[in-house]
Amino acid sequence: MIGTAVAVSFIWLIAVVLLGAYFLFSAVKEERYMTELFPGAYPRYKQSTKMLIPFIF
């Protein structure tokens, strides 16, 4: 997606970056919600898995 945005226009690159930032924001917000909803199980699950990219992030 980033490569296509760079090839098409700088404005599309800005749109892709903004969408990526929103995606990351919503993922963090969902993790907080899941922690509140499942206070016993979710923190343990979160320790054994990554949020977006396996083994990295």
Contacts in CASP RR format, 6 or more apart in sequence:
PFRMAT RR
TARGET T0000
AUTHOR 0000-0000-0000
METHOD contacts of the structure
MODEL  1
MIGTAVAVSFIWLIAVVLLGAYFLFSAVKEERYMTELFPGAYPRYKQSTK
MLIPFIF
1 16 0 8 1.000
2 13 0 8 1.000
2 16 0 8 1.000
4 12 0 8 1.000
5 12 0 8 1.000
5 13 0 8 1.000
5 15 0 8 1.000
5 16 0 8 1.000
6 12 0 8 1.000
6 13 0 8 1.000
24 52 0 8 1.000
27 51 0 8 1.000
27 52 0 8 1.000
28 51 0 8 1.000
31 46 0 8 1.000
31 51 0 8 1.000
34 42 0 8 1.000
35 42 0 8 1.000
35 43 0 8 1.000
35 46 0 8 1.000
50 56 0 8 1.000
50 57 0 8 1.000
51 57 0 8 1.000
END
